[in-house]
Amino acid sequence: MQNPAPTDIHIESGHASVGELDIAYERWGDPSDPAVLMVMGLGSQMVLWPDALMTAMVLAGYQVIRFDNRDTGLSTKLDGQKAPNLIRLVAARRIGMELAVPYTIEVMAADAVGLLEALRVDKAHVIGASMGGMIAQVMAAEFPGHVASVGLIMTTTGHPGLRQPSFSLQRR
């Protein structure tokens, strides 16, 4: 169970229109403070970013934005599409196959930039976990004007030539 945020921290919850999507988000702290955008991994909701972490960053002088990616949590679910099955993707990739996916990391990076624009945030420090780290890397490469810095947690570049951990390590 997460610790509740101190009552004196402002938390704005809402949905932002990004193209055909409504992206669910929370903005913690003062919108005039420097921004940190928290990008969670595949199929994971924004609430997996601990409230204590959000609070600590606000107390350090940042506004912190966490959100649900498309097809996740309270954000738009695309009809007839669903988030890719990570186990199938990893298995297919390991044997050299490519799977068709309904959208790419690049599209999800554009979603995150669209959220920043909808919230009138010019530039943010971007922290990504797992697939969120892949999204953060693409944001930095494709939208450098919107990214002040990048923090990466348990992620990869996704390059097919990158050596993968053994199956036994992946199971652990």
C-alpha positions as CSV (number, residue, x, y, z in Angstrom):
1,M,0.0,0.0,0.0
2,Q,1.3,3.4,-0.9
3,N,1.6,6.2,1.6
4,P,-0.8,9.1,1.0
5,A,0.7,12.3,-0.3
6,P,1.0,15.2,2.2
7,T,-2.2,17.2,2.1
8,D,-0.3,20.4,1.1
9,I,0.9,19.0,-2.2
10,H,-1.4,20.0,-5.1
11,I,-2.4,17.0,-7.3
12,E,-4.2,17.6,-10.5
13,S,-5.9,14.6,-12.2
14,G,-7.4,14.7,-15.6
15,H,-7.4,13.6,-19.2
16,A,-5.5,15.4,-22.0
17,S,-6.6,15.2,-25.6
18,V,-3.6,13.9,-27.7
19,G,-4.7,13.3,-31.3
20,E,-7.5,10.7,-31.1
21,L,-6.5,9.7,-27.5
22,D,-7.5,10.9,-24.1
23,I,-4.4,10.4,-22.0
24,A,-5.1,10.0,-18.2
25,Y,-2.5,11.9,-16.1
26,E,-1.7,13.3,-12.7
27,R,0.3,16.4,-12.2
28,W,1.9,16.7,-8.7
29,G,3.2,20.0,-7.4
30,D,3.4,23.6,-8.8
31,P,3.0,23.7,-12.6
32,S,5.5,26.6,-12.7
33,D,8.3,24.3,-11.3
34,P,10.6,22.4,-13.7
35,A,8.8,19.3,-15.0
36,V,9.6,15.6,-14.6
37,L,7.6,13.2,-16.8
38,M,7.4,9.6,-15.5
39,V,6.9,7.0,-18.2
40,M,5.8,3.5,-17.1
41,G,6.4,0.3,-18.9
42,L,4.2,-2.0,-21.0
43,G,0.7,-2.5,-19.7
44,S,1.6,-0.8,-16.4
45,Q,-0.5,2.0,-14.9
46,M,0.9,5.3,-13.7
47,V,0.0,4.4,-10.1
48,L,3.0,2.0,-10.1
49,W,5.2,5.1,-9.6
50,P,5.2,5.3,-5.8
51,D,3.5,8.2,-4.2
52,A,6.5,8.6,-1.9
53,L,8.7,9.1,-5.0
54,M,6.3,11.6,-6.4
55,T,6.2,13.5,-3.1
56,A,10.0,13.5,-2.8
57,M,10.4,15.1,-6.2
58,V,7.8,17.7,-5.5
59,L,9.5,18.6,-2.2
60,A,12.8,18.9,-4.2
61,G,11.2,21.6,-6.3
62,Y,9.7,19.8,-9.3
63,Q,6.3,19.3,-10.8
64,V,5.9,15.6,-11.5
65,I,3.6,14.2,-14.2
66,R,2.7,10.5,-14.4
67,F,0.3,9.1,-17.0
68,D,-1.2,6.0,-18.4
69,N,0.1,5.1,-21.9
70,R,-2.5,4.3,-24.6
71,D,-4.4,1.1,-24.0
72,T,-3.5,1.2,-20.3
73,G,-5.3,2.2,-17.2
74,L,-7.7,5.2,-17.6
75,S,-6.3,6.2,-21.0
76,T,-8.1,5.5,-24.3
77,K,-8.4,1.9,-25.3
78,L,-8.1,1.5,-29.1
79,D,-10.9,-0.6,-30.6
80,G,-9.7,-3.9,-32.1
81,Q,-6.2,-3.3,-30.8
82,K,-4.5,-4.3,-27.6
83,A,-1.1,-3.9,-26.1
84,P,1.4,-6.4,-27.5
85,N,2.0,-9.6,-25.5
86,L,5.5,-9.1,-24.0
87,I,6.3,-12.8,-23.7
88,R,5.4,-13.5,-27.3
89,L,7.4,-10.5,-28.5
90,V,10.5,-11.5,-26.5
91,A,10.2,-15.1,-27.7
92,A,9.7,-14.1,-31.4
93,R,12.6,-11.6,-31.2
94,R,14.9,-14.3,-29.7
95,I,14.4,-16.6,-32.7
96,G,14.7,-13.8,-35.2
97,M,11.0,-13.2,-36.0
98,E,9.3,-9.9,-36.2
99,L,5.7,-9.6,-34.9
100,A,3.2,-7.1,-36.2
101,V,2.3,-4.7,-33.4
102,P,-0.6,-2.2,-33.5
103,Y,1.7,0.8,-32.7
104,T,5.3,1.4,-32.1
105,I,7.5,2.9,-29.4
106,E,7.9,6.0,-31.7
107,V,4.1,6.5,-31.7
108,M,4.1,6.2,-27.9
109,A,6.9,8.7,-27.6
110,A,4.8,11.1,-29.7
111,D,1.9,10.5,-27.3
112,A,4.1,11.5,-24.4
113,V,5.2,14.6,-26.2
114,G,1.6,15.4,-27.0
115,L,0.8,15.1,-23.3
116,L,3.5,17.6,-22.5
117,E,2.2,20.0,-25.2
118,A,-1.4,19.6,-23.9
119,L,-0.2,20.5,-20.4
120,R,1.8,23.4,-21.8
121,V,5.1,22.0,-20.6
122,D,7.9,23.0,-23.0
123,K,10.6,20.7,-21.7
124,A,10.8,18.0,-19.1
125,H,13.2,15.7,-17.4
126,V,12.0,12.2,-18.5
127,I,12.2,9.1,-16.4
128,G,11.3,5.8,-18.0
129,A,11.0,2.3,-16.5
130,S,11.2,-0.8,-18.7
131,M,9.4,0.0,-22.0
132,G,8.9,3.5,-20.6
133,G,12.7,3.8,-20.8
134,M,12.6,2.9,-24.5
135,I,9.9,5.5,-24.9
136,A,12.1,8.1,-23.1
137,Q,15.1,7.3,-25.3
138,V,13.0,7.8,-28.5
139,M,11.6,11.1,-27.0
140,A,15.2,12.3,-26.5
141,A,16.3,11.3,-30.0
142,E,13.2,12.4,-31.9
143,F,11.9,15.3,-29.8
144,P,15.1,16.8,-28.2
145,G,13.5,20.2,-27.7
146,H,11.1,18.7,-25.3
147,V,13.6,16.7,-23.2
148,A,15.9,18.3,-20.6
149,S,17.4,15.0,-19.5
150,V,16.6,11.3,-19.4
151,G,16.7,8.8,-16.5
152,L,16.5,5.1,-17.4
153,I,15.4,2.3,-15.2
154,M,15.7,-1.5,-16.1
155,T,15.4,-0.9,-19.8
156,T,17.1,-1.5,-23.1
157,T,17.6,0.2,-26.5
158,G,15.7,-2.7,-28.2
159,H,18.4,-3.0,-30.8
160,P,18.2,-6.6,-32.3
161,G,22.0,-7.0,-32.1
162,L,22.1,-6.3,-28.4
163,R,23.0,-9.4,-26.4
164,Q,20.0,-10.6,-24.4
165,P,20.1,-12.2,-20.9
166,S,19.7,-15.9,-20.7
167,F,16.2,-17.4,-20.3
168,S,17.1,-18.5,-16.8
169,L,18.0,-15.0,-15.8
170,Q,14.9,-13.6,-17.5
171,R,12.7,-16.0,-15.6
172,R,14.2,-14.8,-12.3
